[in-house]
Amino acid sequence: MMNEELNTTLNNVKEAWKYPELFENVSSSERWLSGAAGGYLLLKGITSIFSHPVIGLTSAAIGAGLLYRGITGYCPLKDLAEQRSLEDVVDEVLVTETVVVDKLG
């Protein structure tokens, strides 16, 4: 099961690398910043995994996510937020009744 998930992830990264315009939802400056921060957090998490296991694993996981975001230019959380904001937009308004007032007061 683990090999299948790893192969799927690697294939997704390869596809995103080949056709970046289909998958990118992160700007280039965000990609550079995510890549740098992700690499740093991943390295720090791996080196501190034996002295502080919970903090090390958390840091390594966050770093891996940021590194993935920086390499591919795709952020699933940003994509989910954009989809949810599109669901909130009303397509049409149906007016069923109109009231006209001649005098105010």
C-alpha positions as CSV (number, residue, x, y, z in Angstrom):
1,M,0.0,0.0,0.0
2,M,2.8,2.4,0.8
3,N,4.6,1.8,-2.5
4,E,1.4,2.5,-4.4
5,E,0.8,5.8,-2.6
6,L,4.5,6.8,-3.1
7,N,4.2,6.0,-6.8
8,T,1.0,8.0,-7.1
9,T,2.6,11.0,-5.4
10,L,5.7,10.8,-7.6
11,N,3.6,10.5,-10.7
12,N,1.6,13.6,-9.6
13,V,4.8,15.5,-9.1
14,K,6.1,14.5,-12.5
15,E,2.8,15.5,-14.2
16,A,2.8,18.9,-12.4
17,W,6.5,19.4,-13.5
18,K,5.6,18.6,-17.1
19,Y,2.4,20.6,-17.3
20,P,2.7,23.4,-14.7
21,E,-0.1,25.5,-16.1
22,L,-2.6,22.9,-15.3
23,F,-1.7,22.5,-11.6
24,E,-0.2,25.8,-10.4
25,N,-2.2,27.9,-8.0
26,V,0.8,29.4,-6.2
27,S,2.8,32.4,-7.4
28,S,6.5,32.1,-8.0
29,S,7.5,34.1,-4.9
30,E,5.3,31.8,-2.8
31,R,6.9,28.8,-4.4
32,W,10.4,30.0,-3.5
33,L,9.5,30.9,0.0
34,S,7.6,27.6,0.5
35,G,10.6,25.6,-0.9
36,A,13.1,27.4,1.3
37,A,11.0,27.2,4.5
38,G,10.0,23.6,3.7
39,G,13.6,22.5,3.2
40,Y,14.7,24.1,6.4
41,L,11.8,22.6,8.5
42,L,12.3,19.2,7.0
43,L,16.0,19.2,7.8
44,K,15.5,20.6,11.3
45,G,12.7,18.0,11.9
46,I,14.9,15.1,10.8
47,T,17.9,16.2,12.8
48,S,15.8,16.7,16.0
49,I,13.7,13.5,15.7
50,F,15.6,11.6,18.3
51,S,15.8,14.4,20.9
52,H,12.2,15.6,20.6
53,P,10.2,13.0,18.6
54,V,6.8,14.8,18.5
55,I,8.3,18.2,17.6
56,G,10.7,16.6,15.1
57,L,8.0,14.6,13.3
58,T,5.6,17.6,13.2
59,S,8.3,19.8,11.8
60,A,9.3,17.2,9.2
61,A,5.7,16.7,8.1
62,I,5.1,20.5,7.8
63,G,8.4,20.9,6.0
64,A,7.6,18.1,3.6
65,G,4.2,19.7,2.8
66,L,5.8,23.1,2.2
67,L,8.6,21.5,0.1
68,Y,5.9,19.7,-2.0
69,R,4.1,23.0,-2.4
70,G,7.2,24.8,-3.5
71,I,8.3,22.1,-6.0
72,T,4.9,21.6,-7.7
73,G,3.4,25.0,-7.3
74,Y,0.2,23.4,-6.2
75,C,-1.4,23.9,-2.8
76,P,-4.3,21.6,-2.0
77,L,-5.5,23.8,0.9
78,K,-5.5,26.9,-1.4
79,D,-7.4,24.9,-4.0
80,L,-10.0,23.8,-1.4
81,A,-10.5,27.4,-0.1
82,E,-11.0,28.7,-3.7
83,Q,-13.6,25.9,-4.4
84,R,-15.5,26.8,-1.2
85,S,-15.5,30.5,-2.0
86,L,-16.9,29.7,-5.5
87,E,-19.7,27.6,-3.9
88,D,-20.8,30.6,-1.8
89,V,-21.4,32.8,-4.9
90,V,-25.0,33.0,-5.9
91,D,-25.6,32.5,-9.6
92,E,-28.9,34.2,-9.9
93,V,-31.5,36.0,-7.8
94,L,-35.2,35.3,-8.3
95,V,-37.5,38.3,-7.6
96,T,-41.0,37.1,-6.9
97,E,-42.6,40.2,-5.5
98,T,-42.1,44.0,-6.1
99,V,-43.5,46.7,-3.8
100,V,-43.8,50.3,-4.9
101,V,-44.2,53.0,-2.2
102,D,-45.5,56.5,-3.3
103,K,-45.1,58.4,-0.1
104,L,-42.4,58.0,2.5
105,G,-43.4,59.0,6.0
